[in-house]
Amino acid sequence: MAAGRMKLELFRVVQGTGRLGVLTGLGRTGQHSLEVPGCLLYSHCGTVPHLTQDTLHTLSTLPSVTQITLSNIAEHQEVLEAFKDGFKKFSGLHDTVLYCSLHDPATSFPTGHTTYKTVSVWGSGGRIELTVEKFMDLQKTIQPDWYQSMADGETWQTNTSRKRVRKSVDRTLAHLDECLLLHQKSQELEGVEIFGVVEGGDIQEERVRSARETAKRPVAGFCLDGLQTGSMDKALRTQLISAVTKELPDDKPRLLQGVGQPDEVLACVEAGVDLFESFFPFQVTERGCALCFSFDISPDPERAGRAPPAVLELHKETDAAGETQQNGDHIIDDQTQMTSFEINLKDKRYQDDFRPLVEGCGCYCCKNHQRAYLHHLLVTNELLAGVLLMIHNTAHYHGFFGALRGALANDKLDLLKRRVLGERDEQIKTKL
């Protein structure tokens, strides 16, 4: 397989693992780039939920890579084959890089349907079983700019046996070898990059083996699978990621699947992760909530260290209910629970709250509307509620990644962690 254009240029490595840089040479023409650490643009069939393309592009800090998933697209294969010009043109996407993953990170799916030669995805019409040949036929039809290899990722449950985990690693490596062979023979996929998938459940030995073997293959980067929110203890996940990234080459990107909460993003960046999926703002929007956590690391003493009042209010709510911990942890295996990074605008306390969602936020929602209006839209089930919340949550989340890169560049990662986790700098606390 010919060497691809994708290249990771690192500017700094902070504390030995946190990586700051830029991923260049993206897309068929190689003209796009993506700053790291960064995130992809989450979509359903190429469209960001609740937003039209015109509305989406009112946001100023959108990533250059849009994520689509086979679970949403596989059932439309015949239509795309008849269209012939690929999914990007079919869906009207312009000036973006298309990345195709296997599963939708915002949606849970049934397990227990993998075999030695197949994996399954779940669309609106039910289960779709994929062999490597069918998987690659889909990639030829979709014509993405890069895609993850087919993988057996059903070993994230805590009771998975060592034997099952070992089989998962072996199957995923076998799938990768078959994908690479078919990729090399395909004219439709010329210039397209493929990411190898690292599996291994919660067993470090298997994680390391998967990483070492995948790194031997001619892949453009790596997807770390089976480490999603709720699948295992956070400390164990960080330990596994650190062990895996030590085995991977420094000049290729690492994409972590299924992790989106800000506190978890920070921990995983410190462990060596470069890229994330941005499904978290969508989940928050679907709950009728707004992201309000602080990531301001400016030296202004009037602003630094002050989390928005909404965050402090939420901490009181969740502590009293016993549902959410102070640092953003939520009930394991239930991603519908609120986190301490958001406020629930359905709550009656916001019916006469005429402040913006976040003071100083430059998004359309915060500049033009108040919490009381969002509360009204939500309790009356108006579709505009989802539109305005998605505008704000997307802007806020991508702003957080910008702050994260700034913190790495200016040796302020510890300060950013204190802001995001709602803690106060001791020096500022004394002044206040």
C-alpha positions in Angstrom: 0.0 0.0 0.0 1.4 3.4 -1.0 2.2 5.8 1.8 -0.7 8.2 2.4 -0.6 12.0 2.8 -1.8 12.0 6.4 0.9 13.2 8.7 1.0 14.1 12.4 3.3 17.0 13.2 3.9 17.4 17.0 4.8 20.8 18.4 5.0 19.8 22.1 4.7 16.8 24.3 3.6 17.9 27.8 4.5 15.8 30.8 5.7 13.0 28.6 2.4 12.1 27.1 0.1 15.1 26.3 0.6 15.8 22.6 0.0 19.2 20.9 0.3 19.3 17.1 -1.5 19.3 13.8 -2.7 16.5 11.6 -2.0 17.5 8.0 -2.6 16.0 4.5 -6.2 15.1 5.2 -8.7 14.3 2.4 -8.1 13.0 -1.1 -6.3 16.2 -2.1 -4.4 16.5 1.2 -5.4 20.2 1.7 -7.2 19.9 5.0 -5.7 19.8 8.5 -6.9 19.2 12.1 -5.3 20.5 15.3 -4.7 18.0 18.1 -5.8 17.3 20.6 -9.1 17.8 18.8 -12.4 16.2 18.0 -14.4 15.2 15.0 -17.7 16.7 14.0 -20.5 14.2 15.1 -23.3 13.6 12.6 -26.2 11.4 11.7 -25.9 10.4 8.1 -23.7 13.5 7.5 -26.0 16.0 9.2 -25.3 17.4 12.7 -28.5 16.6 14.6 -31.0 19.5 14.8 -28.9 21.7 12.5 -29.1 22.6 8.9 -25.8 23.1 7.0 -26.5 26.9 7.0 -27.1 27.0 10.7 -24.1 24.8 11.4 -21.8 27.1 9.6 -22.7 30.1 11.7 -20.3 28.4 14.2 -16.8 29.6 13.8 -14.7 26.8 15.3 -15.9 23.7 13.5 -13.4 20.8 13.0 -12.5 19.9 9.4 -13.4 16.2 9.8 -17.0 15.0 9.8 -17.8 11.5 11.3 -20.3 9.2 9.7 -21.1 5.7 10.9 -22.0 2.4 9.1 -24.8 1.8 11.6 -26.6 4.8 10.1 -25.6 4.3 6.5 -25.3 0.5 5.8 -29.0 0.1 5.1 -28.8 2.7 2.4 -26.1 0.9 0.4 -28.3 0.2 -2.7 -29.2 3.9 -3.0 -25.6 5.0 -2.7 -24.5 2.4 -5.3 -27.1 3.8 -7.7 -25.9 7.3 -7.0 -22.3 6.2 -7.7 -20.5 9.5 -6.6 -20.0 8.7 -2.9 -21.7 9.8 0.3 -20.1 13.2 0.5 -21.7 14.4 -2.7 -24.9 12.5 -2.0 -25.4 14.3 1.3 -24.3 17.7 0.1 -21.2 18.0 2.2 -18.6 20.4 1.0 -15.1 21.3 2.2 -14.9 18.6 4.8 -13.0 15.4 5.4 -15.2 12.3 5.8 -14.3 9.7 8.5 -16.4 6.5 8.6 -16.6 4.5 11.8 -18.4 1.3 12.6 -20.9 2.3 15.3 -22.7 5.4 16.4 -20.9 6.5 19.7 -24.1 8.2 21.0 -26.2 5.0 20.7 -25.9 1.7 22.5 -26.3 -1.5 20.5 -27.0 -5.1 21.4 -24.0 -7.4 21.9 -23.5 -11.1 21.3 -23.8 -11.0 17.5 -20.2 -11.3 16.3 -18.8 -14.4 14.7 -15.4 -15.5 13.6 -16.0 -13.8 10.2 -18.7 -11.2 10.8 -19.7 -8.2 12.9 -23.1 -6.6 13.1 -24.3 -3.0 13.0 -27.8 -1.8 14.0 -29.7 0.5 11.8 -33.3 1.7 12.0 -34.4 -1.5 10.3 -32.6 -3.8 12.7 -29.4 -5.8 12.5 -27.1 -5.8 9.5 -24.4 -8.5 9.5 -21.2 -7.6 7.8 -18.4 -9.8 6.4 -15.1 -8.2 5.5 -16.1 -8.3 1.8 -19.5 -6.5 2.5 -17.7 -4.0 4.9 -15.3 -3.1 2.1 -18.0 -2.9 -0.5 -19.7 -0.3 1.8 -16.5 1.7 2.0 -16.1 1.7 -1.8 -19.7 2.9 -2.1 -19.4 5.6 0.6 -15.9 6.7 -0.6 -14.8 8.3 2.7 -11.4 10.0 3.2 -10.5 7.7 6.0 -12.2 4.8 7.8 -11.7 2.4 10.7 -11.0 -1.2 10.0 -13.7 -3.8 10.8 -13.3 -4.9 14.4 -14.7 -7.2 17.0 -15.4 -4.7 19.8 -17.8 -6.5 22.0 -15.4 -7.1 25.0 -16.0 -3.9 27.0 -18.3 -5.6 29.5 -16.6 -6.2 32.9 -17.5 -9.9 33.0 -15.9 -10.7 29.6 -13.6 -13.7 29.9 -9.9 -13.7 29.1 -10.5 -16.2 26.3 -13.2 -14.0 24.7 -10.9 -11.0 24.9 -8.1 -12.9 23.2 -10.5 -14.0 20.4 -11.5 -10.4 20.0 -7.9 -9.3 19.4 -7.2 -12.1 17.1 -10.3 -11.5 15.0 -9.7 -7.8 14.8 -6.2 -8.3 13.5 -7.4 -10.9 11.0 -10.1 -8.4 9.9 -7.5 -5.7 9.5 -5.3 -7.9 7.3 -8.2 -8.7 5.1 -9.3 -5.1 4.9 -5.8 -4.0 4.0 -5.6 -6.6 1.2 -8.9 -5.6 -0.3 -8.1 -1.9 0.2 -4.9 -2.2 -1.8 -6.7 -3.8 -4.7 -9.5 -1.2 -4.8 -9.3 1.7 -7.3 -12.3 3.4 -5.5 -10.3 3.6 -2.3 -7.1 5.0 -3.8 -5.9 7.8 -1.6 -8.2 6.8 1.3 -6.6 6.2 4.7 -7.4 3.2 7.0 -7.1 3.2 10.8 -6.3 0.0 12.7 -8.4 -0.8 15.8 -6.9 -1.6 19.1 -9.0 -4.0 21.2 -8.3 -6.0 24.4 -11.1 -5.3 26.9 -9.8 -4.5 30.4 -6.8 -6.9 30.1 -3.6 -4.9 29.8 -1.6 -7.8 28.3 -4.1 -8.1 25.5 -4.3 -4.4 24.9 -0.5 -4.2 24.6 -0.5 -7.2 22.2 -3.2 -5.7 20.1 -1.4 -2.3 19.9 2.0 -3.9 19.0 0.5 -6.1 16.3 -1.6 -3.3 14.8 1.4 -1.0 14.7 3.2 -3.5 12.5 0.5 -3.0 9.8 0.6 -0.1 7.2 -2.2 1.9 8.8 -2.5 5.7 9.0 -3.6 5.8 12.6 -5.2 3.9 15.4 -8.7 3.7 17.0 -8.8 2.8 20.6 -12.0 0.8 21.1 -13.9 -0.7 24.0 -12.9 2.0 26.5 -16.1 4.1 26.3 -17.7 5.9 29.2 -19.2 3.5 31.7 -17.4 0.4 30.5 -14.8 0.4 33.3 -13.2 2.3 36.1 -11.7 5.6 34.9 -8.3 4.9 36.6 -8.1 1.5 34.9 -9.0 3.1 31.5 -6.2 5.7 31.9 -3.8 2.9 32.8 -4.7 0.9 29.8 -4.5 3.9 27.4 -1.1 4.8 28.8 0.1 1.2 28.2 -1.3 1.2 24.7 0.1 4.5 23.6 3.6 3.5 24.6 3.4 0.8 22.0 2.2 3.1 19.2 4.4 5.2 16.9 4.7 8.9 17.8 4.0 10.1 14.2 0.5 8.5 13.8 -2.7 9.8 15.5 -4.7 8.0 18.2 -8.5 8.3 18.1 -10.4 7.3 21.2 -13.9 6.0 20.7 -16.9 6.5 23.0 -15.4 9.1 25.5 -16.7 12.6 25.5 -17.1 14.1 29.0 -14.6 16.9 29.6 -13.0 15.4 32.7 -12.4 12.1 30.9 -11.1 13.9 27.8 -8.5 15.7 30.0 -7.4 12.4 31.6 -7.1 10.7 28.2 -5.2 13.5 26.6 -2.7 13.2 29.5 -2.5 9.5 28.6 -1.5 10.2 25.0 -4.8 10.4 23.1 -5.0 12.8 20.1 -8.6 12.7 18.8 -12.1 12.2 20.2 -15.7 11.9 18.9 -17.9 14.9 19.6 -21.1 13.1 20.4 -21.3 14.5 24.0 -23.0 17.8 23.0 -25.7 15.8 21.2 -26.4 13.7 24.3 -26.6 16.8 26.4 -29.0 18.4 24.0 -31.2 15.3 23.9 -31.5 15.6 27.7 -32.8 19.2 27.4 -29.6 20.4 29.0 -26.9 23.0 28.2 -23.2 22.8 28.7 -22.1 25.5 31.2 -18.7 24.3 32.6 -15.9 26.8 32.8 -12.7 26.4 30.8 -11.5 30.0 31.0 -7.8 30.1 31.9 -7.3 33.8 31.2 -5.2 35.8 33.8 -8.1 38.2 34.4 -8.7 38.0 38.2 -12.4 39.0 37.6 -12.9 35.9 35.5 -10.2 33.3 36.3 -11.3 30.5 38.5 -15.0 31.4 38.4 -17.2 28.6 37.2 -20.6 29.9 35.9 -23.2 30.0 38.7 -25.2 27.4 36.8 -22.5 24.8 37.4 -22.5 25.5 41.1 -26.3 25.2 41.1 -26.1 21.9 39.4 -23.6 20.5 41.9 -26.1 21.2 44.6 -28.8 19.4 42.7 -26.8 16.3 41.9 -25.1 16.0 45.3 -28.5 16.1 47.0 -29.9 13.5 44.6 -26.9 11.3 44.9 -26.8 10.8 41.2 -23.7 12.6 40.1 -20.3 13.1 41.8 -18.6 16.4 42.0 -16.0 15.7 39.3 -18.6 14.8 36.6 -18.8 11.0 37.2 -22.2 9.6 36.5 -23.9 6.3 37.1 -22.0 3.5 35.4 -23.8 2.0 32.3 -26.4 4.8 32.2 -25.3 7.6 29.8 -28.7 9.2 30.0 -27.8 10.7 33.4 -26.9 14.4 33.7 -23.3 15.3 34.5 -21.9 18.2 36.5 -21.0 19.9 33.3 -24.6 20.9 32.3 -27.8 22.4 33.6 -31.3 21.0 33.1 -33.3 23.8 31.5 -36.5 21.9 32.1 -36.2 22.7 35.8 -38.7 25.3 37.0 -35.9 27.4 38.5 -35.2 28.7 34.9 -38.7 29.8 34.0 -37.8 33.4 35.1 -34.1 33.3 34.6 -33.3 35.9 32.0 -29.5 35.3 31.8 -27.9 33.7 28.7 -26.9 30.1 29.1 -23.2 31.1 29.6 -22.2 34.7 30.2 -19.8 35.9 27.5 -20.5 33.0 25.2 -20.5 34.2 21.6 -22.9 31.6 20.1 -26.2 32.6 18.4 -28.2 31.2 21.3 -26.4 33.0 24.1 -26.3 36.3 22.2 -30.0 36.3 21.4 -31.9 34.2 24.0 -32.2 33.6 27.7 -32.5 30.5 29.9 -36.2 31.3 30.5 -36.9 31.2 26.7 -35.1 27.8 26.4 -37.1 26.5 29.4 -40.4 27.6 27.7 -39.4 25.9 24.4 -38.5 22.7 26.2 -41.7 22.4 28.3 -43.8 23.1 25.3 -41.9 20.6 23.2 -40.9 23.1 20.5 -38.4 21.8 17.9 -36.5 25.1 18.2 -35.3 24.0 21.6 -33.1 21.3 20.1 -31.8 23.7 17.5 -30.7 26.4 20.0 -29.3 23.9 22.5 -27.3 22.1 19.8 -25.9 25.4 18.6 -24.7 26.3 22.1 -23.5 22.9 23.1 -21.5 22.4 19.9 -19.9 25.8 20.2 -19.1 25.3 23.9 -17.6 21.9 23.5 -15.4 22.9 20.6 -14.4 26.0 22.5 -13.2 23.6 25.3 -10.9 21.8 22.9 -9.5 25.2 21.8 -8.8 26.0 25.4 -7.2 22.6 25.9 -4.8 23.2 23.1 -4.0 26.6 24.5 -3.4 25.2 27.9 -0.9 22.6 26.5 0.8 25.4 24.5 1.2 27.6 27.5 1.9 25.1 30.3 -1.5 25.7 31.9 -3.0 22.2 31.8 -3.2 21.9 35.5 -5.0 25.2 35.7 -7.5 24.1 33.0 -8.1 20.9 34.9 -9.0 22.9 38.0 -11.4 25.1 36.0 -13.1 22.2 34.3 -13.5 20.3 37.5 -15.0 23.3 39.2 -12.1 23.8 41.6 -10.5 27.1 42.4 -6.9 28.1 42.3 -5.8 28.6 45.9 -4.2 31.9 45.2 -7.3 33.3 43.6 -9.4 31.8 46.4 -7.3 33.8 48.9 -7.8 37.0 47.0 -11.6 36.5 46.8 
